[in-house]
Amino acid sequence: MNKSTWNAVLTWIPRSDIIFLKIVFNVWYDGAKALHWKEVICSGADDEYSVCGMLKGETIATAFDIKGARTKFPKGNYSIILQGFSDDSEKNMIICLNFTMIVKRDAF
């Protein structure tokens, strides 16, 4: 948890073409919403991510860094939900990740 950069790897097969991709990221801490973040990753023009433009059924394998040390996590349970939508109205979900992070010691 104290490393400045975490390495993450994601492999998935999208349920539709990725022309537009909006990510919704929610973190719950001990039952209370701690973070809500939305970002358009692919807009269909001049996209910088390799996942943009992938077709339905293609296997996507990507690795990325997460900057970890700038956030101090208090002891407790974190529910993390990451959703990806192929439309701005957030009705056509193409990916959903739900995982739990348990911090056993306070970082302070």
C-alpha positions in Angstrom: 0.0 0.0 0.0 2.9 2.4 0.6 4.4 2.0 -3.0 4.2 5.2 -5.1 2.9 3.3 -8.2 0.7 0.2 -8.3 0.7 -2.0 -11.4 -2.6 -3.2 -12.7 -3.5 -5.6 -15.5 -6.9 -5.9 -17.1 -8.1 -8.6 -19.6 -11.6 -8.6 -20.9 -13.8 -9.1 -23.9 -16.2 -6.2 -24.6 -19.9 -6.9 -25.3 -20.0 -4.1 -28.0 -17.6 -2.0 -30.1 -15.7 0.6 -28.2 -16.2 3.8 -30.1 -17.4 5.7 -27.0 -16.4 4.7 -23.5 -17.3 6.4 -20.3 -15.9 5.1 -17.0 -17.8 5.5 -13.7 -15.7 4.8 -10.6 -17.3 4.5 -7.2 -15.6 3.8 -3.8 -17.5 3.0 -0.7 -15.7 3.1 2.7 -17.4 1.1 5.5 -20.8 1.6 3.9 -20.5 5.3 3.0 -19.7 6.6 -0.5 -16.2 8.0 -0.4 -15.5 8.7 -4.1 -17.6 9.2 -7.3 -15.6 9.9 -10.5 -16.7 9.9 -14.2 -14.4 10.2 -17.2 -14.9 9.9 -20.9 -12.0 7.6 -22.1 -13.0 7.2 -25.8 -15.0 9.9 -27.7 -14.4 8.6 -31.2 -12.0 11.3 -32.2 -8.2 11.6 -31.4 -8.4 9.0 -28.6 -5.2 8.4 -26.7 -6.0 4.9 -25.3 -5.4 1.7 -27.2 -8.7 0.3 -26.1 -10.6 2.9 -28.1 -11.8 1.5 -31.5 -11.7 -2.2 -30.3 -14.5 -4.4 -31.7 -17.0 -6.5 -29.9 -15.5 -9.9 -29.1 -11.9 -8.9 -29.4 -9.8 -9.7 -26.3 -8.4 -6.7 -24.7 -5.3 -7.1 -22.5 -3.9 -3.9 -21.1 -1.5 -2.9 -18.3 -1.5 0.5 -16.5 -0.1 2.2 -13.5 -2.1 3.5 -10.6 -0.5 6.3 -8.4 -1.0 4.8 -4.9 1.1 6.6 -2.3 -0.6 10.0 -2.7 -3.7 8.5 -1.1 -3.6 7.4 2.6 -6.2 4.8 3.3 -7.6 4.5 6.8 -8.2 1.0 8.2 -11.4 -0.5 7.0 -13.3 -2.2 4.1 -13.5 -0.5 0.7 -16.0 -1.6 -2.0 -14.8 -0.5 -5.4 -17.1 -0.6 -8.4 -15.8 0.3 -11.9 -18.4 0.5 -14.7 -17.8 1.2 -18.4 -20.6 2.4 -20.7 -20.7 2.7 -24.5 -23.1 5.7 -24.3 -23.1 9.0 -22.3 -26.5 8.2 -20.8 -24.9 5.3 -18.9 -27.5 2.7 -20.1 -25.4 0.4 -22.2 -22.9 -1.2 -19.8 -20.0 -3.0 -21.4 -17.9 -3.8 -18.4 -18.4 -4.0 -14.6 -15.8 -4.7 -12.0 -16.7 -5.1 -8.4 -14.0 -5.9 -5.8 -13.2 -5.3 -2.1 -10.0 -3.8 -0.7 -9.4 -4.5 3.0 -6.9 -2.2 4.8 -5.8 -3.9 8.0 -3.6 -1.1 9.4 -4.0 2.7 9.4 -1.6 4.5 7.1 -1.2 7.4 9.5 
